[in-house]
Amino acid sequence: MNKVKAYIERGNDGTYGVYVDLDDNTLNYGIHGEGNTVNEAIEDFNIGYSEMKEIYGKEGMNFVEAEFEFHYDTACTTIDARVSEPVGR
C-alpha cells in the first residue's frame, strides 16, 4: 500500500483543513477534508477517501489505495492536535 503525506493546516477562521499534495503523483485522485477541529477534518478526509474509492469502483476505474501520514503546520503544533485513531485503509 502506498504511503502518502497529508497536510493539516489551520485556517485564518480557526477551522482545519487536510489535503494531499496534488504535485505528488502517487495517487490518481485528489482528496481533502475540513472541520472545526483536527479530528473533524481528518474524519471528513476519511469520508472523502471512502467516497472516492466507491466512485472509482462504480466507474470501473483503478483506485490507488493509500495509507496517510499526517503532517501538521506550525499553527497546529501549538494546539492540542491529538488524533483519536489511525487513518488510512
BABADREN-360998 format. One record per residue: x, y, z of N, C-alpha, C, CB in turn. Coordinates in steps of 0.001 Angstrom, whole numbers, padded with zeros to 6 digits, always signed. Glycine has a CB too. Layout:
XYZXYZXYZXYZ
...
This chain:
+000846-001173+000000+000000+000000+000000+000896+001243+000000-000965-000005+001226
+000495+002232-000754+001249+003480-000846+001096+004310+000414+000799+004286-002055
+002210+004899+000863+002166+005863+001963+002215+007246+001348+003346+005648+002984
+001251+008079+001740+001113+009413+001154+001047+010439+002279-000156+009502+000244
+001744+011559+002107+001689+012638+003087+000387+013411+002925+002905+013582+002936
-000271+013647+004051-001459+014500+004093-001131+015640+005048-002758+013700+004551
-001481+016833+004662-001117+018026+005423-002336+018598+006138-000493+019087+004500
-002145+018953+007406-003199+019564+008206-002817+021023+008436-003406+018803+009568
-003728+021905+008073-003484+023335+008239-004642+023975+008995-003287+024021+006869
-004308+024986+009754-005328+025772+010446-005590+027026+009632-004887+026130+011906
-006852+027267+009297-007233+028436+008514-007313+029686+009371-008560+028197+007828
-007380+030826+008719-007499+032107+009415-008773+032182+010264-007481+033250+008405
-009786+031415+009878-011047+031415+010620-011042+030424+011786-012194+031093+009684
-009914+029724+012000-009794+028784+013108-010199+027362+012784-010601+029258+014232
-010701+027122+011578-011058+025766+011187-009820+025073+010607-012230+025773+010157
-009950+023775+010371-008824+022976+009903-009124+022344+008561-008475+021902+010918
-008080+022177+007784-008181+021504+006505-007101+020442+006397-008073+022508+005352
-007425+019354+005729-006476+018273+005465-006470+018054+003959-006855+016945+006247
-005293+017939+003378-005209+017744+001934-003962+016956+001572-005212+019092+001205
-003976+016379+000389-002779+015747-000164-002198+016691-001200-003100+014342-000789
-000916+016615-001373-000206+017444-002341-000497+016922-003746+001328+017451-002057
-001172+017716-004550-001522+017280-005899-000306+017165-006814-002521+018238-006503
+000833+017735-006405+002061+017574-007180+002703+016212-006955+003048+018670-006828
+002264+015504-005901+002720+014141-005644+001850+013225-006500+002633+013765-004101
+002452+012573-007459+001698+011759-008427+001428+010334-007959+002440+011710-009728
+001568+010061-006660+001311+008719-006142-000147+008323-006352+001670+008642-004655
-001058+009246-006077-002487+008975-006195-003007+009441-007547-003262+009658-005061
-004051+008806-008002-004689+009226-009251-005987+009996-008966-004981+007997-010145
-006033+010658-007824-007181+011466-007419-006706+012465-006359-008352+010563-006871
-007505+013483-006129-007243+014439-005061-008223+014188-003933-007348+015901-005573
-007852+014590-002742-008723+014384-001594-008437+015466-000554-008524+012962-000989
-009493+015902+000140-009325+016889+001206-010448+016728+002226-009310+018334+000629
-010267+017337+003375-011282+017320+004423-011252+018637+005171-011063+016137+005391
-012361+018965+005820-012481+020213+006577-013206+019940+007882-013227+021299+005754
-012910+020751+008908-013609+020602+010174-013264+021696+011156-013299+019271+010777
-014043+021766+012216-013801+022749+013274-012654+022341+014184-015057+022950+014096
-012310+021051+014175-011191+020533+014948-010329+019686+014015-011684+019700+016183
-009136+019343+014485-008262+018471+013705-008946+017134+013452-006916+018259+014427
-009543+016560+014503-010194+015259+014345-011363+015317+013365-010680+014753+015695
-012149+016392+013406-013259+016538+012453-012728+016619+011025-014099+017796+012781
-011642+017337+010827-011066+017467+009483-010549+016119+008997-009925+018511+009474
-009907+015358+009876-009405+014035+009486-010572+013092+009203-008493+013446+010593
-011618+013172+010000-012804+012338+009758-013420+012674+008392-013856+012540+010891
-013528+013953+008077-014055+014372+006780-013147+013891+005649-014206+015903+006727
-011841+013958+005869-010860+013454+004912-011085+011959+004667-009419+013711+005423
-011273+011190+005744-011527+009748+005618-012808+009462+004850-011602+009102+006995
-013838+010241+005098-015094+010079+004366-014860+010340+002882-016185+011032+004921
-014117+011393+002577-013789+011703+001190-013020+010569+000525-012982+012986+001117
-012087+009985+001252-011313+008844+000735-012244+007677+000409-010236+008400+001762
-013128+007350+001342-014076+006242+001141-015011+006515-000036-014901+006005+002418
-015497+007749-000130-016394+008099-001229-015674+008037-002576-016977+009497-001011
-014426+008486-002603-013654+008433-003840-013438+006978-004264-012297+009155-003667
-013132+006127-003303-012935+004704-003589-014212+004093-004164-012507+003948-002310
-015347+004454-003592-016640+003947-004061-016932+004430-005485-017770+004391-003107
-016704+005698-005747-016944+006261-007085-016071+005562-008117-016669+007783-007098
-014784+005412-007805-013880+004750-008748-014342+003313-009009-012429+004759-008207
-014797+002630-007963-015285+001261-008128-016504+001194-009024-015612+000657-006783
-017454+002097-008825-018667+002128-009645-018363+002432-011105-019639+003159-009101
-017345+003257-011328-016972+003650-012691-016012+002651-013336-016339+005035-012680
-015592+001631-012563-014658+000634-013092-013253+001188-013287-015172+000096-014404
-012923+002226-012535-011609+002852-012657-010659+002301-011594-011725+004387-012532
-009369+002313-011896-008354+001874-010956-008235+002888-009811-006992+001687-011672
-008365+002390-008578-008239+003243-007400-006938+002894-006691-009463+003076-006442
-006099+003872-006484-004824+003660-005808-005052+003734-004297-003762+004713-006268
-004888+002581-003622-005046+002521-002162-003903+003280-001504-005084+001044-001659
-004174+003891-000347-003138+004653+000335-003312+004598+001843-003149+006095-000137
-002195+004744+002517-002156+004951+003955-001573+006345+004133-001302+003829+004714
-002208+007159+004942-001814+008561+005035-000973+008839+006269-003039+009445+005043
+000065+009612+006047+000961+010077+007098+000690+011570+007259+002488+009784+006756
+000203+011966+008427-000209+013352+008627+000938+014233+009100-001343+013416+009623
+000994+015417+008527+001982+016428+008881+001231+017701+009245+002997+016679+007709
+001572+018278+010388+000891+019464+010883+001663+020724+010527+000697+019374+012389
+000941+021795+010230+001607+023084+010037+001953+023652+011415+000699+024083+009220
+002707+024713+011459+003183+025284+012711+002048+025667+013648+004035+026489+012432
+000972+026253+013135-000148+026654+013982-000792+025452+014658-001187+027409+013164
-000825+024331+013972-001436+023127+014543-000592+022544+015660-001650+022079+013464
+000711+022746+015639+001555+022160+016675+001462+022924+017982+002991+022114+016212
+000855+024088+017962+000723+024866+019191-000592+024592+019911+000837+026342+018884
-001417+023728+019365-002692+023378+019996-002718+021886+020285-003892+023780+019094
-003759+021430+020925-003921+020013+021183-004365+019357+019879-004949+019753+022340
-003430+018738+019179-003709+018179+017858-003661+016656+017882-002712+018717+016832
-004163+016083+018944-004159+014618+019027-005173+014028+018044-004477+014151+020473
-004813+012920+017460-005691+012205+016541-006203+010976+017276-004948+011812+015205
-007512+010776+017219-008125+009720+018015-007892+008317+017460-009593+009969+018122
-007618+008175+016189-007392+006850+015618-006547+006978+014363-008732+006143+015304
-005846+005893+013998-005034+005942+012788-005903+006093+011539-004174+004683+012679
-005325+006677+010527-006057+006948+009300-005427+006192+008156-006092+008449+009000
-006228+005772+007227-005760+005050+006052-006501+003726+005981-004217+004828+006097
-006627+003234+004810-007378+001981+004641-006606+001039+003789-008751+002228+004030
